[in-house]
């Protein structure tokens, strides 16, 4: 999961794809499920210029699949060059055989953007 997140932040899509199991699904606020990283990039493109994550913690729920929650804040830049930071997020990952099978994302990006 951490390799995937670091690869995504670095825009190393090849390394990120290597972390995904066949049938991987991503769910972000107010959007249909996505199965390809290119879909995510296209979805995010009109929303912000860049984004990084600062992690406050990771919580593991053992099982099959293993579930990991990571939480923290987002920082980055809107398309007009204005910086943002402190936006809360939680990502929930399901992991099987060392590969990501699902990612669910919750954050306050839309609420923060509406006030910008």
N, C-alpha and C positions, 0 to 999 in steps of 0.2 A: 504494500500500500504506500509506504513512504517513497519507494523507488518510483512508483507511478506518479505521485504528487510532485516530486522533484522534477521528473521528466516533463510533465505537463507545464510546470512553471518555466522551465528552460525551453519550452516549445520543441522538445526532442520527441516527436510523435512516434518515431520508430521504437525508441526505448520504452515509451509509454505503452504502445501496442503489445510489446513483449510481456507485459504484466497482465494482460487480459485473457480470460478464458473464452472459448467459443461461446457465443450467445450472450456476451456481456451486455448489460443494460444500464443506462444512466437515466436518472430522473432528477430534473431541476425544477424550481418553482415555476408554475404557470406555463409548462411546455409539455408536449407529449414525450414519452420515453424515446431515448436515442440509443442507437447501438453502434455507431461509428464515431470516432474522434473527430473526423471531418465535419460531422453534423454539429458537434459541440462548438467547434471553432467558428463555423458559419453562424450559429445561434448567438454566440458571444460577441461577434465582430461589431454589430451596431450598438452594443450596450456599453462597452468601455474599451479604452486603448490598451490598458495593461492591468493586471491584478496579481498580487502576491498574498500568501497566507502566513500569518504568525500563529503558531500552535500554542494553545494553553494546556492541552492534554489529550491523551489517548486512552480509551477504555475498551478492553477486550471482553467479549462475551464468548466463552468457549462453546463449541458445538459443531454440528455439521449442517450447514457451513458455519465457520467461525465468523463472528460479527465484530467489527471494530468501528467505534465512533471516534472521530477526531473533531476537536472544537477549538475555536480561536477567533481571530479577526482578519478581515480582508483590508488591504490597502492597494492603492493603484491610482489610475488616472482616467478621467472621463475623456471623451473625444475632444472637448474644447481645451484640454490641457490642465484643467482644474484637478488637483489631487484630492483623493479621499482616503480615509483610514478609519479604523475602529468599527468597521461593519461586522457584526456578529455572524458566525457561520457554524454549522454542524454538518459534517459529512458522515454518512453511515455506509460502510463497505461490508459486503459479504465475500468471503474468501474460501476457496476450495482448492486443495492440492497446490497451494501457494500462488494461485491466480485469482484475480478479481472477477467475480461473476455479477456483481451488482453494486451500483453506487447511487445513494439517495442524498440529495443536497438540500439544505435549508439555510437561508440567509436573509438578511435585512437589506439587500442591495436595492430592491425596487422602492422600498420606503425611503431610503437615503437618497436615491436618485431623484425621486419626486420632490424632495425638499431642496435639491441643489439648484 
